[in-house]
């Protein structure tokens, strides 16, 4: 269930062993249908986006006897309320940033002064990855506090805010599959959130996996100190969490600390984690949905690295242009190791694909190393064009040793 690049990647991975229907999907995802998820007949429902999880789609489907991979609305509060998530982490002893939760401007502004900069101001509710301000400027932080609390910035999602210290270090994502009591951790990924090396936080302009800074020992430590205690805290609250526990981590000088938890596969992290997995993903997610991961073998990550480069529309993220013809996808996918996932696409009047959203395509490639995967992804992106297309040129740059300093590419 969903209609973006993450859902295309999920459908692609699940289709290795299952017949897949995607609702609502998009014009570039095979098997897309307008049939509502409640009316689809299937053996397993996999819910992609956060909003339907927060709205209780899993609960409604389970009440009809459906097998669902995705937490109920109670578990989805990990993502739909940052204040609730922070309270749960603090109670569970999970390392995270110093923070405060506020619904009024005066105490929030006083906390800014006590905390000192740089400042991090977050909406409490869902904001499509765009509700976070990080700034060294106290006045900019104060203006953002007032805007969010007034409802001008993000409506009801911002009328409660979380202010926290800015942590330093490398940011990584670690996704784990939960059956309600057991966990299986997937390969780590690192995404690039900003439109360029600076600029607005768009939610994700690319990603890569594996992450050189994350070895087996670190994964074990994060699992023991961050993910397992979070699942245990959910269990203590009577929450049967069957879905993805997505830990956004900062690797600080004093050790890993949790930035956030999400309640679903990341986007664009799914696009680089799922292609690396071997085995029967459908059976594995079905086992998690049944509450017993022991019923299926966990997918094992292969030796290949994976890189995805997000091609976005002119005007993104403020006012993305739509309706422009996309050229070159077929040529790009003929390259070795390349797959183009469709995120924001529609069908034009001639039946061809056109831009239909801000993040348009996720150009993804496998390679024996991150360097090779990045080269293949960028070779593919150069073969695709649409008006005003742009993408970052530094995805996986640190890991691949690519040249830094060039923030954007442009379509031919």
BELGIDA-V940286 format. One record per backbone hydrogen bond with DSSP energy under -0.5 kcal/mol. NH is the residue of the N-H (numbers start at 1). CO is the residue of the C=O. E is the energy in kcal/mol with one decimal. If there is no record, write none. Layout:
BEGIN
nh=<NH NH>
co=<CO CO>
e=<E E>
END
This chain:
BEGIN
nh=<2 8 9 10 11 12 13 14 15 16 17 18 22 24 25 27 29 30 32 33 39 40 40 42 45 47 47 48 48 49 53 54 55 56 57 60 61 62 63 64 64 65 66 68 69 70 70 76 77 77 78 79 80 81 82 85 86 87 88 89 90 91 92 93 93 94 97 100 102 108 109 110 111 112 113 114 115 116 119 120 121 122 123 124 124 125 130 133 135 138 141 142 143 144 145 146 147 148 149 150 151 151 152 153 155 157 158 159 161 162 163 164 165 166 167 170 172 173 174 176 177 178 179 180 184 186 189 190 192 193 195 196 202 202 203 204 205 207 208 209 212 214 215 219 220 221 222 223 224 225 226 227 228 230 231 232 233 234 235 236 237 238 239 240 241 242 243 243 245 246 246 247 247 248 248 249 249 250 251 252 252 255 257 258 259 260 262 270 271 272 272 273 274 276 277 278 281 284 285 286 287 288 289 290 291 291 292 295 296 302 305 306 307 308 309 310 311 311 312 312 313 314 316 319 321 323 326 327 327 332 333 334 334 335 338 339 341 341 343 343 344 345 346 348 351 354 355 356 357 360 360 361 362 363 363 364 364 365 366 367 373 374 375 376 377 378 379 380 381 382 383 384 385 389 390 391 393 397 400 401 402 407 409 411>
co=<23 4 5 6 7 8 9 10 11 13 14 14 31 33 2 345 26 28 29 22 36 36 37 40 67 45 69 1 46 1 49 50 51 53 52 56 57 58 59 60 61 62 61 66 45 68 242 72 73 74 75 76 76 77 124 81 82 83 84 85 86 87 88 89 90 89 258 163 161 104 105 106 107 108 109 110 111 112 135 164 133 162 131 157 160 157 127 121 119 136 137 138 139 140 141 142 143 144 145 146 147 148 147 147 151 154 155 156 102 122 100 120 98 118 165 251 249 189 247 245 184 243 182 241 177 175 173 208 206 191 200 198 193 200 193 193 192 308 190 306 210 211 213 215 216 217 218 219 220 221 222 222 223 226 227 228 229 230 231 232 233 235 234 238 239 240 178 241 176 244 262 174 245 246 260 172 247 257 170 250 255 252 250 95 248 248 246 266 268 268 269 269 270 273 274 300 279 280 281 282 283 284 285 286 287 288 287 292 293 276 367 209 365 207 363 205 309 361 310 390 358 387 313 315 314 355 353 325 385 328 329 330 331 332 335 364 339 362 341 360 360 343 354 352 348 346 324 344 344 311 358 311 341 309 361 339 362 307 337 305 369 370 371 372 373 374 375 376 377 378 380 381 327 386 312 409 406 394 396 397 397 405 391 389>
e=<-2.2 -1.9 -2.4 -2.6 -2.9 -2.4 -2.3 -2.9 -2.0 -1.0 -1.6 -1.1 -2.4 -0.6 -2.1 -0.7 -1.7 -0.6 -1.2 -2.3 -1.9 -0.5 -1.0 -0.6 -2.4 -0.5 -1.9 -2.7 -0.6 -0.6 -0.7 -2.7 -2.1 -1.5 -2.7 -2.2 -2.5 -2.8 -2.0 -0.5 -1.3 -2.1 -2.1 -0.7 -3.4 -0.7 -2.3 -2.5 -0.5 -0.8 -1.8 -1.8 -2.5 -1.8 -2.7 -2.4 -2.6 -2.0 -2.4 -2.6 -2.5 -2.1 -1.6 -0.7 -1.0 -2.4 -0.7 -2.2 -2.5 -1.1 -2.9 -1.9 -1.9 -1.8 -1.5 -1.7 -2.8 -2.5 -3.6 -1.1 -2.5 -2.7 -1.8 -0.7 -2.1 -3.0 -2.1 -2.6 -2.3 -0.7 -2.2 -2.5 -2.6 -2.0 -2.4 -2.3 -2.5 -2.7 -2.5 -1.7 -0.6 -1.1 -1.1 -1.7 -1.4 -1.5 -1.5 -0.9 -2.8 -2.3 -2.6 -2.1 -2.3 -0.9 -0.6 -0.9 -2.0 -3.3 -2.4 -2.1 -3.1 -3.0 -1.7 -0.6 -1.8 -3.3 -2.3 -2.2 -2.3 -0.5 -1.9 -1.4 -2.1 -0.8 -0.5 -0.9 -4.0 -1.8 -1.8 -2.2 -0.6 -2.2 -0.7 -2.2 -2.4 -2.1 -2.9 -2.6 -2.2 -2.4 -2.6 -1.7 -2.9 -1.0 -2.3 -2.6 -2.0 -2.0 -2.4 -2.2 -1.1 -2.0 -2.5 -0.6 -1.1 -0.9 -1.0 -0.6 -3.1 -0.7 -2.4 -2.8 -0.7 -0.7 -2.9 -3.1 -0.6 -2.9 -3.3 -1.5 -1.2 -2.1 -2.1 -3.1 -3.2 -1.5 -2.6 -2.0 -0.6 -0.5 -1.5 -2.0 -2.1 -1.0 -1.5 -2.4 -1.0 -1.8 -2.7 -2.1 -2.1 -2.0 -2.4 -1.8 -0.5 -1.3 -2.6 -1.7 -1.5 -3.3 -3.1 -3.2 -2.2 -2.6 -2.7 -2.0 -0.5 -2.8 -0.6 -2.8 -2.8 -0.7 -1.9 -2.7 -3.2 -3.3 -2.5 -0.5 -2.8 -2.3 -2.3 -0.6 -0.9 -1.5 -1.7 -2.9 -0.7 -2.6 -0.5 -2.6 -1.2 -0.5 -2.6 -4.1 -2.1 -2.7 -2.3 -3.1 -1.0 -2.0 -0.8 -1.8 -3.0 -2.8 -0.6 -2.6 -0.7 -2.5 -2.1 -2.0 -2.5 -2.7 -2.2 -2.4 -2.4 -2.6 -2.4 -2.2 -2.5 -2.0 -1.4 -1.5 -2.7 -2.2 -1.8 -1.1 -0.6 -2.6 -3.3 -1.5 -1.4 -0.8 -3.2 -1.2>
END
